[in-house]
Amino acid sequence: GKKRSFQVFVALTILPNLLMLFVPSPELALITVAMSSYSFTSRIVIVFAWSMIPDVVDYGEYTTGVRSNGLTQASVQLMNQLGQALGGSIPVMIIGALGYVANQAQTPEVLGAIVALRWGVPCVFNLISFIFILFYGLTDERAAEIGAKLQERRIEARSE
């Protein structure tokens, strides 16, 4: 199901990042494999996250009687854009505060921050996603059940 697949692929996104955190001087080939596997698995996580949105919308309609497709989609898109903005600016501010200078040899502090920001932070956020999805109660079966009940409600509403 979606929930289980999300869990598996989030766990798989953590592995290459963890590996890179503990390899002192990785070769280019290892970096390429780690980045490629992270990119591949993280894109699958995104697909599963987006595929859960209709289930959440159905659940909201089922519990409140109000269908909020547009609001839900817009909220997710806003959070994605906010995450991209913060994810691009905060690391730059951090390494800037640590003394990053373009086209210069970097200090050990800056290099350590770059490694932590590139490999460690994604581990933390993916771990948080893994923990949160444990509390996600909409299995595929439950979502199908809710969908069927909503369909029954719609048929009843039309016949009235």
N, CA, C and O atoms as a GROMACS GRO file, in nm:
protein
  640
    1GLY      N    1   0.081  -0.118   0.000
    1GLY     CA    2   0.000   0.000   0.000
    1GLY      C    3   0.087   0.126   0.000
    1GLY      O    4   0.209   0.119   0.009
    2LYS      N    5   0.020   0.239  -0.010
    2LYS     CA    6   0.091   0.366  -0.017
    2LYS      C    7   0.170   0.394   0.110
    2LYS      O    8   0.285   0.436   0.104
    3LYS      N    9   0.107   0.370   0.224
    3LYS     CA   10   0.175   0.400   0.352
    3LYS      C   11   0.302   0.317   0.366
    3LYS      O   12   0.408   0.371   0.398
    4ARG      N   13   0.292   0.189   0.342
    4ARG     CA   14   0.407   0.100   0.357
    4ARG      C   15   0.517   0.134   0.256
    4ARG      O   16   0.635   0.136   0.289
    5SER      N   17   0.476   0.161   0.133
    5SER     CA   18   0.572   0.198   0.029
    5SER      C   19   0.642   0.329   0.065
    5SER      O   20   0.763   0.342   0.046
    6PHE      N   21   0.566   0.425   0.117
    6PHE     CA   22   0.624   0.551   0.161
    6PHE      C   23   0.730   0.524   0.267
    6PHE      O   24   0.839   0.579   0.261
    7GLN      N   25   0.698   0.438   0.364
    7GLN     CA   26   0.793   0.406   0.471
    7GLN      C   27   0.920   0.345   0.414
    7GLN      O   28   1.031   0.384   0.452
    8VAL      N   29   0.904   0.249   0.325
    8VAL     CA   30   1.020   0.180   0.268
    8VAL      C   31   1.111   0.277   0.193
    8VAL      O   32   1.232   0.277   0.212
    9PHE      N   33   1.051   0.360   0.109
    9PHE     CA   34   1.133   0.450   0.029
    9PHE      C   35   1.191   0.565   0.110
    9PHE      O   36   1.300   0.614   0.078
   10VAL      N   37   1.122   0.610   0.214
   10VAL     CA   38   1.183   0.710   0.303
   10VAL      C   39   1.305   0.649   0.371
   10VAL      O   40   1.409   0.714   0.382
   11ALA      N   41   1.293   0.526   0.416
   11ALA     CA   42   1.409   0.458   0.478
   11ALA      C   43   1.523   0.445   0.377
   11ALA      O   44   1.640   0.462   0.413
   12LEU      N   45   1.489   0.415   0.252
   12LEU     CA   46   1.592   0.402   0.149
   12LEU      C   47   1.658   0.536   0.115
   12LEU      O   48   1.772   0.538   0.068
   13THR      N   49   1.588   0.647   0.138
   13THR     CA   50   1.652   0.778   0.113
   13THR      C   51   1.752   0.810   0.223
   13THR      O   52   1.847   0.886   0.200
   14ILE      N   53   1.731   0.755   0.341
   14ILE     CA   54   1.821   0.783   0.453
   14ILE      C   55   1.956   0.712   0.434
   14ILE      O   56   2.061   0.766   0.470
   15LEU      N   57   1.954   0.592   0.380
   15LEU     CA   58   2.076   0.510   0.373
   15LEU      C   59   2.192   0.575   0.298
   15LEU      O   60   2.302   0.579   0.353
   16PRO      N   61   2.175   0.626   0.175
   16PRO     CA   62   2.293   0.684   0.108
   16PRO      C   63   2.346   0.808   0.180
   16PRO      O   64   2.466   0.834   0.179
   17ASN      N   65   2.257   0.883   0.242
   17ASN     CA   66   2.301   1.001   0.317
   17ASN      C   67   2.382   0.961   0.439
   17ASN      O   68   2.486   1.020   0.467
   18LEU      N   69   2.335   0.861   0.511
   18LEU     CA   70   2.412   0.811   0.626
   18LEU      C   71   2.549   0.761   0.584
   18LEU      O   72   2.650   0.788   0.649
   19LEU      N   73   2.550   0.688   0.475
   19LEU     CA   74   2.677   0.637   0.424
   19LEU      C   75   2.776   0.750   0.399
   19LEU      O   76   2.892   0.742   0.439
   20MET      N   77   2.730   0.856   0.335
   20MET     CA   78   2.819   0.966   0.302
   20MET      C   79   2.865   1.043   0.426
   20MET      O   80   2.973   1.102   0.425
   21LEU      N   81   2.786   1.042   0.532
   21LEU     CA   82   2.827   1.108   0.655
   21LEU      C   83   2.947   1.040   0.720
   21LEU      O   84   3.026   1.104   0.790
   22PHE      N   85   2.959   0.910   0.697
   22PHE     CA   86   3.061   0.834   0.768
   22PHE      C   87   3.180   0.793   0.681
   22PHE      O   88   3.272   0.727   0.730
   23VAL      N   89   3.180   0.831   0.554
   23VAL     CA   90   3.295   0.804   0.468
   23VAL      C   91   3.383   0.930   0.470
   23VAL      O   92   3.339   1.036   0.423
   24PRO      N   93   3.505   0.920   0.523
   24PRO     CA   94   3.587   1.040   0.543
   24PRO      C   95   3.622   1.115   0.414
   24PRO      O   96   3.605   1.237   0.408
   25SER      N   97   3.670   1.046   0.314
   25SER     CA   98   3.707   1.112   0.187
   25SER      C   99   3.651   1.030   0.071
   25SER      O  100   3.723   0.952   0.009
   26PRO      N  101   3.523   1.047   0.043
   26PRO     CA  102   3.462   0.962  -0.059
   26PRO      C  103   3.515   0.993  -0.199
   26PRO      O  104   3.547   1.107  -0.232
   27GLU      N  105   3.522   0.889  -0.278
   27GLU     CA  106   3.561   0.904  -0.418
   27GLU      C  107   3.440   0.956  -0.497
   27GLU      O  108   3.326   0.944  -0.453
   28LEU      N  109   3.468   1.012  -0.612
   28LEU     CA  110   3.362   1.068  -0.696
   28LEU      C  111   3.258   0.963  -0.732
   28LEU      O  112   3.139   0.993  -0.736
   29ALA      N  113   3.302   0.840  -0.757
   29ALA     CA  114   3.208   0.734  -0.794
   29ALA      C  115   3.108   0.707  -0.681
   29ALA      O  116   2.989   0.688  -0.706
   30LEU      N  117   3.156   0.705  -0.558
   30LEU     CA  118   3.068   0.681  -0.443
   30LEU      C  119   2.970   0.798  -0.424
   30LEU      O  120   2.853   0.778  -0.395
   31ILE      N  121   3.021   0.918  -0.441
   31ILE     CA  122   2.933   1.035  -0.429
   31ILE      C  123   2.824   1.029  -0.537
   31ILE      O  124   2.708   1.057  -0.509
   32THR      N  125   2.863   0.992  -0.658
   32THR     CA  126   2.767   0.982  -0.768
   32THR      C  127   2.661   0.877  -0.740
   32THR      O  128   2.543   0.901  -0.762
   33VAL      N  129   2.702   0.762  -0.691
   33VAL     CA  130   2.606   0.655  -0.659
   33VAL      C  131   2.514   0.699  -0.546
   33VAL      O  132   2.393   0.678  -0.553
   34ALA      N  133   2.570   0.759  -0.443
   34ALA     CA  134   2.489   0.803  -0.329
   34ALA      C  135   2.388   0.909  -0.371
   34ALA      O  136   2.271   0.900  -0.335
   35MET      N  137   2.432   1.007  -0.446
   35MET     CA  138   2.342   1.114  -0.489
   35MET      C  139   2.236   1.061  -0.585
   35MET      O  140   2.120   1.102  -0.578
   36SER      N  141   2.273   0.971  -0.672
   36SER     CA  142   2.177   0.914  -0.767
   36SER      C  143   2.072   0.830  -0.695
   36SER      O  144   1.953   0.841  -0.724
   37SER      N  145   2.116   0.746  -0.603
   37SER     CA  146   2.019   0.663  -0.531
   37SER      C  147   1.929   0.748  -0.443
   37SER      O  148   1.810   0.720  -0.431
   38TYR      N  149   1.985   0.852  -0.380
   38TYR     CA  150   1.902   0.942  -0.300
   38TYR      C  151   1.800   1.013  -0.388
   38TYR      O  152   1.682   1.022  -0.354
   39SER      N  153   1.845   1.064  -0.501
   39SER     CA  154   1.754   1.135  -0.592
   39SER      C  155   1.643   1.044  -0.640
   39SER      O  156   1.527   1.084  -0.645
   40PHE      N  157   1.677   0.921  -0.676
   40PHE     CA  158   1.577   0.826  -0.725
   40PHE      C  159   1.474   0.794  -0.618
   40PHE      O  160   1.354   0.806  -0.641
   41THR      N  161   1.520   0.754  -0.500
   41THR     CA  162   1.427   0.712  -0.395
   41THR      C  163   1.346   0.830  -0.340
   41THR      O  164   1.229   0.814  -0.306
   42SER      N  165   1.407   0.947  -0.332
   42SER     CA  166   1.332   1.062  -0.280
   42SER      C  167   1.222   1.105  -0.376
   42SER      O  168   1.118   1.154  -0.332
   43ARG      N  169   1.242   1.087  -0.505
   43ARG     CA  170   1.136   1.119  -0.602
   43ARG      C  171   1.020   1.023  -0.588
   43ARG      O  172   0.905   1.062  -0.607
   44ILE      N  173   1.049   0.899  -0.557
   44ILE     CA  174   0.941   0.802  -0.536
   44ILE      C  175   0.862   0.838  -0.411
   44ILE      O  176   0.739   0.826  -0.409
   45VAL      N  177   0.930   0.884  -0.307
   45VAL     CA  178   0.862   0.930  -0.186
   45VAL      C  179   0.765   1.043  -0.219
   45VAL      O  180   0.652   1.046  -0.171
   46ILE      N  181   0.811   1.136  -0.302
   46ILE     CA  182   0.727   1.249  -0.341
   46ILE      C  183   0.602   1.201  -0.414
   46ILE      O  184   0.492   1.252  -0.391
   47VAL      N  185   0.618   1.104  -0.502
   47VAL     CA  186   0.503   1.049  -0.575
   47VAL      C  187   0.403   0.989  -0.478
   47VAL      O  188   0.282   1.012  -0.491
   48PHE      N  189   0.450   0.912  -0.381
   48PHE     CA  190   0.358   0.853  -0.284
   48PHE      C  191   0.291   0.960  -0.199
   48PHE      O  192   0.173   0.949  -0.167
   49ALA      N  193   0.365   1.064  -0.161
   49ALA     CA  194   0.306   1.172  -0.082
   49ALA      C  195   0.194   1.240  -0.160
   49ALA      O  196   0.086   1.264  -0.105
   50TRP      N  197   0.218   1.270  -0.287
   50TRP     CA  198   0.114   1.333  -0.368
   50TRP      C  199  -0.004   1.239  -0.390
   50TRP      O  200  -0.118   1.283  -0.399
   51SER      N  201   0.023   1.109  -0.400
   51SER     CA  202  -0.087   1.014  -0.422
   51SER      C  203  -0.175   0.998  -0.299
   51SER      O  204  -0.287   0.948  -0.309
   52MET      N  205  -0.126   1.040  -0.182
   52MET     CA  206  -0.206   1.031  -0.060
   52MET      C  207  -0.302   1.149  -0.045
   52MET      O  208  -0.396   1.143   0.034
   53ILE      N  209  -0.278   1.256  -0.119
   53ILE     CA  210  -0.361   1.376  -0.104
   53ILE      C  211  -0.508   1.349  -0.133
   53ILE      O  212  -0.593   1.392  -0.054
   54PRO      N  213  -0.544   1.281  -0.242
   54PRO     CA  214  -0.686   1.253  -0.263
   54PRO      C  215  -0.750   1.172  -0.150
   54PRO      O  216  -0.867   1.193  -0.117
   55ASP      N  217  -0.674   1.081  -0.091
   55ASP     CA  218  -0.725   1.004   0.022
   55ASP      C  219  -0.754   1.095   0.140
   55ASP      O  220  -0.856   1.079   0.209
   56VAL      N  221  -0.665   1.191   0.164
   56VAL     CA  222  -0.683   1.286   0.274
   56VAL      C  223  -0.804   1.376   0.247
   56VAL      O  224  -0.880   1.407   0.339
   57VAL      N  225  -0.820   1.418   0.123
   57VAL     CA  226  -0.936   1.501   0.086
   57VAL      C  227  -1.064   1.422   0.109
   57VAL      O  228  -1.160   1.475   0.165
   58ASP      N  229  -1.066   1.296   0.067
   58ASP     CA  230  -1.184   1.211   0.090
   58ASP      C  231  -1.211   1.195   0.239
   58ASP      O  232  -1.326   1.203   0.283
   59TYR      N  233  -1.106   1.174   0.316
   59TYR     CA  234  -1.123   1.159   0.461
   59TYR      C  235  -1.181   1.288   0.522
   59TYR      O  236  -1.269   1.282   0.607
   60GLY      N  237  -1.131   1.402   0.477
   60GLY     CA  238  -1.184   1.528   0.525
   60GLY      C  239  -1.331   1.544   0.492
   60GLY      O  240  -1.410   1.589   0.575
   61GLU      N  241  -1.368   1.508   0.370
   61GLU     CA  242  -1.509   1.516   0.331
   61GLU      C  243  -1.594   1.418   0.413
   61GLU      O  244  -1.705   1.449   0.454
   62TYR      N  245  -1.538   1.301   0.435
   62TYR     CA  246  -1.610   1.198   0.510
   62TYR      C  247  -1.637   1.243   0.654
   62TYR      O  248  -1.744   1.217   0.708
   63THR      N  249  -1.540   1.308   0.714
   63THR     CA  250  -1.554   1.347   0.855
   63THR      C  251  -1.623   1.482   0.875
   63THR      O  252  -1.690   1.502   0.976
   64THR      N  253  -1.608   1.574   0.779
   64THR     CA  254  -1.666   1.707   0.798
   64THR      C  255  -1.782   1.739   0.706
   64THR      O  256  -1.861   1.830   0.734
   65GLY      N  257  -1.793   1.665   0.596
   65GLY     CA  258  -1.897   1.694   0.498
   65GLY      C  259  -1.855   1.799   0.397
   65GLY      O  260  -1.932   1.833   0.308
   66VAL      N  261  -1.734   1.850   0.409
   66VAL     CA  262  -1.685   1.954   0.318
   66VAL      C  263  -1.568   1.897   0.238
   66VAL      O  264  -1.473   1.843   0.294
   67ARG      N  265  -1.576   1.910   0.106
   67ARG     CA  266  -1.467   1.864   0.019
   67ARG      C  267  -1.376   1.982  -0.010
   67ARG      O  268  -1.421   2.085  -0.061
   68SER      N  269  -1.249   1.970   0.023
   68SER     CA  270  -1.156   2.084   0.012
   68SER      C  271  -1.037   2.052  -0.077
   68SER      O  272  -0.922   2.067  -0.036
   69ASN      N  273  -1.065   2.008  -0.200
   69ASN     CA  274  -0.957   1.975  -0.294
   69ASN      C  275  -0.862   2.092  -0.315
   69ASN      O  276  -0.741   2.078  -0.298
   70GLY      N  277  -0.917   2.206  -0.353
   70GLY     CA  278  -0.835   2.321  -0.389
   70GLY      C  279  -0.750   2.369  -0.274
   70GLY      O  280  -0.630   2.394  -0.291
   71LEU      N  281  -0.810   2.381  -0.157
   71LEU     CA  282  -0.737   2.427  -0.040
   71LEU      C  283  -0.624   2.331  -0.004
   71LEU      O  284  -0.513   2.373   0.030
   72THR      N  285  -0.653   2.203  -0.012
   72THR     CA  286  -0.551   2.102   0.021
   72THR      C  287  -0.435   2.108  -0.078
   72THR      O  288  -0.319   2.110  -0.036
   73GLN      N  289  -0.466   2.109  -0.207
   73GLN     CA  290  -0.360   2.115  -0.309
   73GLN      C  291  -0.278   2.243  -0.296
   73GLN      O  292  -0.156   2.240  -0.305
   74ALA      N  293  -0.348   2.354  -0.275
   74ALA     CA  294  -0.277   2.482  -0.262
   74ALA      C  295  -0.188   2.484  -0.138
   74ALA      O  296  -0.077   2.537  -0.142
   75SER      N  297  -0.236   2.426  -0.030
   75SER     CA  298  -0.156   2.422   0.094
   75SER      C  299  -0.031   2.339   0.075
   75SER      O  300   0.078   2.377   0.120
   76VAL      N  301  -0.045   2.225   0.009
   76VAL     CA  302   0.072   2.140  -0.016
   76VAL      C  303   0.172   2.212  -0.106
   76VAL      O  304   0.292   2.210  -0.080
   77GLN      N  305   0.122   2.276  -0.210
   77GLN     CA  306   0.211   2.348  -0.301
   77GLN      C  307   0.280   2.465  -0.230
   77GLN      O  308   0.399   2.489  -0.252
   78LEU      N  309   0.207   2.536  -0.144
   78LEU     CA  310   0.267   2.645  -0.069
   78LEU      C  311   0.379   2.593   0.022
   78LEU      O  312   0.486   2.654   0.030
   79MET      N  313   0.354   2.483   0.090
   79MET     CA  314   0.457   2.426   0.179
   79MET      C  315   0.578   2.379   0.099
   79MET      O  316   0.691   2.392   0.145
   80ASN      N  317   0.556   2.324  -0.021
   80ASN     CA  318   0.668   2.285  -0.107
   80ASN      C  319   0.752   2.406  -0.144
   80ASN      O  320   0.875   2.402  -0.137
   81GLN      N  321   0.686   2.514  -0.183
   81GLN     CA  322   0.760   2.634  -0.221
   81GLN      C  323   0.832   2.696  -0.102
   81GLN      O  324   0.945   2.743  -0.114
   82LEU      N  325   0.767   2.697   0.012
   82LEU     CA  326   0.831   2.749   0.133
   82LEU      C  327   0.952   2.664   0.169
   82LEU      O  328   1.058   2.717   0.205
   83GLY      N  329   0.938   2.533   0.159
   83GLY     CA  330   1.050   2.443   0.186
   83GLY      C  331   1.166   2.466   0.092
   83GLY      O  332   1.282   2.463   0.133
   84GLN      N  333   1.136   2.488  -0.036
   84GLN     CA  334   1.243   2.515  -0.133
   84GLN      C  335   1.313   2.647  -0.102
   84GLN      O  336   1.436   2.657  -0.111
   85ALA      N  337   1.235   2.748  -0.065
   85ALA     CA  338   1.295   2.878  -0.034
   85ALA      C  339   1.384   2.868   0.090
   85ALA      O  340   1.498   2.916   0.089
   86LEU      N  341   1.332   2.806   0.195
   86LEU     CA  342   1.412   2.793   0.317
   86LEU      C  343   1.529   2.698   0.299
   86LEU      O  344   1.638   2.721   0.349
   87GLY      N  345   1.504   2.589   0.225
   87GLY     CA  346   1.610   2.491   0.201
   87GLY      C  347   1.723   2.546   0.116
   87GLY      O  348   1.836   2.496   0.123
   88GLY      N  349   1.695   2.648   0.038
   88GLY     CA  350   1.800   2.712  -0.040
   88GLY      C  351   1.871   2.824   0.032
   88GLY      O  352   1.990   2.847   0.012
   89SER      N  353   1.798   2.894   0.118
   89SER     CA  354   1.857   3.012   0.181
   89SER      C  355   1.924   2.984   0.316
   89SER      O  356   2.028   3.042   0.345
   90ILE      N  357   1.867   2.898   0.396
   90ILE     CA  358   1.925   2.872   0.529
   90ILE      C  359   2.066   2.813   0.520
   90ILE      O  360   2.154   2.859   0.592
   91PRO      N  361   2.089   2.712   0.436
   91PRO     CA  362   2.226   2.661   0.428
   91PRO      C  363   2.327   2.766   0.382
   91PRO      O  364   2.440   2.768   0.430
   92VAL      N  365   2.286   2.853   0.291
   92VAL     CA  366   2.376   2.960   0.244
   92VAL      C  367   2.407   3.054   0.359
   92VAL      O  368   2.522   3.097   0.375
   93MET      N  369   2.306   3.087   0.440
   93MET     CA  370   2.331   3.175   0.555
   93MET      C  371   2.423   3.109   0.656
   93MET      O  372   2.510   3.175   0.714
   94ILE      N  373   2.405   2.980   0.677
   94ILE     CA  374   2.488   2.908   0.774
   94ILE      C  375   2.634   2.905   0.731
   94ILE      O  376   2.724   2.941   0.808
   95ILE      N  377   2.658   2.862   0.606
   95ILE     CA  378   2.799   2.854   0.565
   95ILE      C  379   2.859   2.994   0.549
   95ILE      O  380   2.980   3.011   0.566
   96GLY      N  381   2.777   3.092   0.516
   96GLY     CA  382   2.825   3.231   0.511
   96GLY      C  383   2.867   3.278   0.648
   96GLY      O  384   2.970   3.344   0.664
   97ALA      N  385   2.787   3.246   0.748
   97ALA     CA  386   2.820   3.286   0.885
   97ALA      C  387   2.946   3.215   0.935
   97ALA      O  388   3.016   3.266   1.023
   98LEU      N  389   2.975   3.098   0.880
   98LEU     CA  390   3.094   3.024   0.921
   98LEU      C  391   3.220   3.066   0.845
   98LEU      O  392   3.330   3.017   0.874
   99GLY      N  393   3.203   3.155   0.749
   99GLY     CA  394   3.321   3.207   0.680
   99GLY      C  395   3.342   3.158   0.539
   99GLY      O  396   3.453   3.167   0.488
  100TYR      N  397   3.240   3.107   0.473
  100TYR     CA  398   3.254   3.063   0.335
  100TYR      C  399   3.294   3.180   0.246
  100TYR      O  400   3.236   3.288   0.254
  101VAL      N  401   3.393   3.156   0.162
  101VAL     CA  402   3.436   3.255   0.063
  101VAL      C  403   3.445   3.182  -0.071
  101VAL      O  404   3.515   3.082  -0.084
  102ALA      N  405   3.372   3.234  -0.169
  102ALA     CA  406   3.370   3.169  -0.300
  102ALA      C  407   3.509   3.165  -0.362
  102ALA      O  408   3.589   3.257  -0.345
  103ASN      N  409   3.536   3.058  -0.433
  103ASN     CA  410   3.662   3.040  -0.507
  103ASN      C  411   3.786   3.044  -0.419
  103ASN      O  412   3.894   3.081  -0.464
  104GLN      N  413   3.769   3.004  -0.294
  104GLN     CA  414   3.881   2.998  -0.200
  104GLN      C  415   3.880   2.860  -0.134
  104GLN      O  416   3.778   2.792  -0.132
  105ALA      N  417   3.994   2.821  -0.080
  105ALA     CA  418   3.998   2.700   0.002
  105ALA      C  419   3.913   2.726   0.126
  105ALA      O  420   3.924   2.832   0.188
  106GLN      N  421   3.830   2.630   0.161
  106GLN     CA  422   3.736   2.649   0.272
  106GLN      C  423   3.797   2.601   0.404
  106GLN      O  424   3.881   2.511   0.406
  107THR      N  425   3.753   2.662   0.512
  107THR     CA  426   3.798   2.622   0.645
  107THR      C  427   3.735   2.488   0.681
  107THR      O  428   3.635   2.449   0.622
  108PRO      N  429   3.793   2.417   0.777
  108PRO     CA  430   3.733   2.290   0.821
  108PRO      C  431   3.589   2.308   0.872
  108PRO      O  432   3.506   2.219   0.856
  109GLU      N  433   3.560   2.422   0.933
  109GLU     CA  434   3.424   2.447   0.984
  109GLU      C  435   3.325   2.455   0.868
  109GLU      O  436   3.216   2.397   0.873
  110VAL      N  437   3.363   2.527   0.765
  110VAL     CA  438   3.275   2.541   0.648
  110VAL      C  439   3.258   2.406   0.580
  110VAL      O  440   3.146   2.369   0.544
  111LEU      N  441   3.366   2.333   0.562
  111LEU     CA  442   3.355   2.201   0.498
  111LEU      C  443   3.268   2.107   0.580
  111LEU      O  444   3.187   2.032   0.524
  112GLY      N  445   3.284   2.111   0.712
  112GLY     CA  446   3.200   2.028   0.798
  112GLY      C  447   3.053   2.066   0.789
  112GLY      O  448   2.966   1.980   0.789
  113ALA      N  449   3.027   2.194   0.781
  113ALA     CA  450   2.888   2.241   0.768
  113ALA      C  451   2.829   2.199   0.634
  113ALA      O  452   2.713   2.159   0.628
  114ILE      N  453   2.908   2.206   0.528
  114ILE     CA  454   2.859   2.164   0.396
  114ILE      C  455   2.822   2.017   0.398
  114ILE      O  456   2.717   1.978   0.347
  115VAL      N  457   2.908   1.934   0.455
  115VAL     CA  458   2.880   1.791   0.464
  115VAL      C  459   2.755   1.766   0.549
  115VAL      O  460   2.668   1.688   0.510
  116ALA      N  461   2.746   1.832   0.663
  116ALA     CA  462   2.629   1.813   0.750
  116ALA      C  463   2.501   1.860   0.682
  116ALA      O  464   2.397   1.793   0.693
  117LEU      N  465   2.507   1.973   0.613
  117LEU     CA  466   2.387   2.026   0.548
  117LEU      C  467   2.346   1.942   0.428
  117LEU      O  468   2.227   1.925   0.402
  118ARG      N  469   2.444   1.888   0.354
  118ARG     CA  470   2.411   1.809   0.235
  118ARG      C  471   2.368   1.668   0.268
  118ARG      O  472   2.277   1.615   0.204
  119TRP      N  473   2.430   1.607   0.368
  119TRP     CA  474   2.402   1.466   0.395
  119TRP      C  475   2.327   1.445   0.526
  119TRP      O  476   2.242   1.356   0.534
  120GLY      N  477   2.356   1.523   0.629
  120GLY     CA  478   2.294   1.501   0.760
  120GLY      C  479   2.153   1.554   0.772
  120GLY      O  480   2.066   1.485   0.824
  121VAL      N  481   2.130   1.675   0.725
  121VAL     CA  482   1.996   1.735   0.737
  121VAL      C  483   1.890   1.652   0.664
  121VAL      O  484   1.782   1.631   0.719
  122PRO      N  485   1.918   1.604   0.541
  122PRO     CA  486   1.817   1.518   0.479
  122PRO      C  487   1.787   1.391   0.560
  122PRO      O  488   1.674   1.343   0.560
  123CYS      N  489   1.889   1.337   0.627
  123CYS     CA  490   1.865   1.220   0.714
  123CYS      C  491   1.764   1.256   0.823
  123CYS      O  492   1.670   1.180   0.849
  124VAL      N  493   1.784   1.369   0.885
  124VAL     CA  494   1.696   1.411   0.995
  124VAL      C  495   1.554   1.430   0.946
  124VAL      O  496   1.459   1.380   1.006
  125PHE      N  497   1.537   1.504   0.836
  125PHE     CA  498   1.402   1.531   0.786
  125PHE      C  499   1.333   1.406   0.734
  125PHE      O  500   1.212   1.391   0.748
  126ASN      N  501   1.409   1.316   0.673
  126ASN     CA  502   1.349   1.190   0.628
  126ASN      C  503   1.313   1.101   0.747
  126ASN      O  504   1.213   1.029   0.742
  127LEU      N  505   1.392   1.105   0.851
  127LEU     CA  506   1.358   1.031   0.972
  127LEU      C  507   1.229   1.086   1.034
  127LEU      O  508   1.143   1.009   1.078
  128ILE      N  509   1.215   1.217   1.035
  128ILE     CA  510   1.091   1.279   1.085
  128ILE      C  511   0.971   1.234   1.000
  128ILE      O  512   0.865   1.202   1.054
  129SER      N  513   0.989   1.231   0.868
  129SER     CA  514   0.882   1.182   0.780
  129SER      C  515   0.847   1.038   0.811
  129SER      O  516   0.730   1.001   0.814
  130PHE      N  517   0.950   0.957   0.834
  130PHE     CA  518   0.926   0.816   0.866
  130PHE      C  519   0.845   0.803   0.995
  130PHE      O  520   0.753   0.722   1.003
  131ILE      N  521   0.879   0.882   1.094
  131ILE     CA  522   0.806   0.877   1.222
  131ILE      C  523   0.663   0.925   1.204
  131ILE      O  524   0.570   0.862   1.254
  132PHE      N  525   0.644   1.036   1.133
  132PHE     CA  526   0.508   1.089   1.112
  132PHE      C  527   0.419   0.991   1.038
  132PHE      O  528   0.301   0.977   1.071
  133ILE      N  529   0.474   0.922   0.939
  133ILE     CA  530   0.390   0.831   0.859
  133ILE      C  531   0.345   0.710   0.943
  133ILE      O  532   0.248   0.643   0.907
  134LEU      N  533   0.414   0.683   1.052
  134LEU     CA  534   0.369   0.575   1.140
  134LEU      C  535   0.231   0.606   1.198
  134LEU      O  536   0.155   0.515   1.231
  135PHE      N  537   0.198   0.735   1.212
  135PHE     CA  538   0.071   0.776   1.269
  135PHE      C  539  -0.036   0.802   1.163
  135PHE      O  540  -0.149   0.836   1.197
  136TYR      N  541  -0.003   0.786   1.039
  136TYR     CA  542  -0.097   0.806   0.928
  136TYR      C  543  -0.192   0.688   0.925
  136TYR      O  544  -0.150   0.574   0.901
  137GLY      N  545  -0.319   0.714   0.948
  137GLY     CA  546  -0.415   0.605   0.965
  137GLY      C  547  -0.488   0.561   0.840
  137GLY      O  548  -0.569   0.468   0.846
  138LEU      N  549  -0.462   0.624   0.727
  138LEU     CA  550  -0.536   0.588   0.606
  138LEU      C  551  -0.461   0.481   0.526
  138LEU      O  552  -0.378   0.511   0.441
  139THR      N  553  -0.493   0.357   0.555
  139THR     CA  554  -0.440   0.249   0.473
  139THR      C  555  -0.517   0.249   0.342
  139THR      O  556  -0.620   0.316   0.330
  140ASP      N  557  -0.470   0.175   0.244
  140ASP     CA  558  -0.541   0.167   0.116
  140ASP      C  559  -0.682   0.112   0.136
  140ASP      O  560  -0.777   0.156   0.071
  141GLU      N  561  -0.695   0.016   0.226
  141GLU     CA  562  -0.825  -0.043   0.252
  141GLU      C  563  -0.921   0.058   0.314
  141GLU      O  564  -1.037   0.068   0.274
  142ARG      N  565  -0.872   0.133   0.412
  142ARG     CA  566  -0.954   0.235   0.479
  142ARG      C  567  -0.993   0.345   0.380
  142ARG      O  568  -1.107   0.392   0.382
  143ALA      N  569  -0.900   0.386   0.296
  143ALA     CA  570  -0.929   0.489   0.196
  143ALA      C  571  -1.035   0.440   0.098
  143ALA      O  572  -1.124   0.516   0.059
  144ALA      N  573  -1.027   0.313   0.056
  144ALA     CA  574  -1.127   0.257  -0.035
  144ALA      C  575  -1.264   0.250   0.033
  144ALA      O  576  -1.366   0.277  -0.029
  145GLU      N  577  -1.265   0.213   0.159
  145GLU     CA  578  -1.390   0.208   0.236
  145GLU      C  579  -1.454   0.347   0.246
  145GLU      O  580  -1.574   0.362   0.226
  146ILE      N  581  -1.374   0.447   0.274
  146ILE     CA  582  -1.424   0.584   0.282
  146ILE      C  583  -1.475   0.630   0.146
  146ILE      O  584  -1.580   0.693   0.138
  147GLY      N  585  -1.402   0.598   0.040
  147GLY     CA  586  -1.445   0.633  -0.095
  147GLY      C  587  -1.579   0.572  -0.130
  147GLY      O  588  -1.664   0.638  -0.190
  148ALA      N  589  -1.597   0.446  -0.092
  148ALA     CA  590  -1.725   0.379  -0.119
  148ALA      C  591  -1.839   0.444  -0.041
  148ALA      O  592  -1.948   0.462  -0.095
  149LYS      N  593  -1.815   0.479   0.084
  149LYS     CA  594  -1.918   0.545   0.165
  149LYS      C  595  -1.952   0.683   0.111
  149LYS      O  596  -2.068   0.724   0.112
  150LEU      N  597  -1.852   0.754   0.064
  150LEU     CA  598  -1.878   0.885   0.004
  150LEU      C  599  -1.961   0.870  -0.124
  150LEU      O  600  -2.050   0.951  -0.150
  151GLN      N  601  -1.931   0.768  -0.201
  151GLN     CA  602  -2.008   0.742  -0.323
  151GLN      C  603  -2.154   0.713  -0.288
  151GLN      O  604  -2.245   0.761  -0.355
  152GLU      N  605  -2.175   0.634  -0.183
  152GLU     CA  606  -2.312   0.606  -0.137
  152GLU      C  607  -2.382   0.735  -0.095
  152GLU      O  608  -2.499   0.755  -0.128
  153ARG      N  609  -2.313   0.821  -0.024
  153ARG     CA  610  -2.372   0.948   0.019
  153ARG      C  611  -2.411   1.033  -0.102
  153ARG      O  612  -2.518   1.095  -0.103
  154ARG      N  613  -2.326   1.035  -0.202
  154ARG     CA  614  -2.355   1.115  -0.322
  154ARG      C  615  -2.476   1.062  -0.395
  154ARG      O  616  -2.559   1.139  -0.443
  155ILE      N  617  -2.486   0.931  -0.405
  155ILE     CA  618  -2.603   0.869  -0.473
  155ILE      C  619  -2.731   0.902  -0.395
  155ILE      O  620  -2.833   0.937  -0.454
  156GLU      N  621  -2.723   0.891  -0.262
  156GLU     CA  622  -2.840   0.924  -0.179
  156GLU      C  623  -2.878   1.070  -0.194
  156GLU      O  624  -2.996   1.102  -0.200
  157ALA      N  625  -2.779   1.159  -0.199
  157ALA     CA  626  -2.805   1.302  -0.211
  157ALA      C  627  -2.872   1.335  -0.345
  157ALA      O  628  -2.957   1.423  -0.351
  158ARG      N  629  -2.834   1.266  -0.451
  158ARG     CA  630  -2.893   1.289  -0.584
  158ARG      C  631  -3.038   1.242  -0.590
  158ARG      O  632  -3.121   1.300  -0.658
  159SER      N  633  -3.065   1.135  -0.517
  159SER     CA  634  -3.200   1.077  -0.523
  159SER      C  635  -3.300   1.152  -0.436
  159SER      O  636  -3.420   1.129  -0.447
  160GLU      N  637  -3.252   1.241  -0.351
  160GLU     CA  638  -3.343   1.316  -0.263
  160GLU      C  639  -3.407   1.432  -0.332
  160GLU      O  640  -3.485   1.504  -0.271
   0.00000   0.00000   0.00000
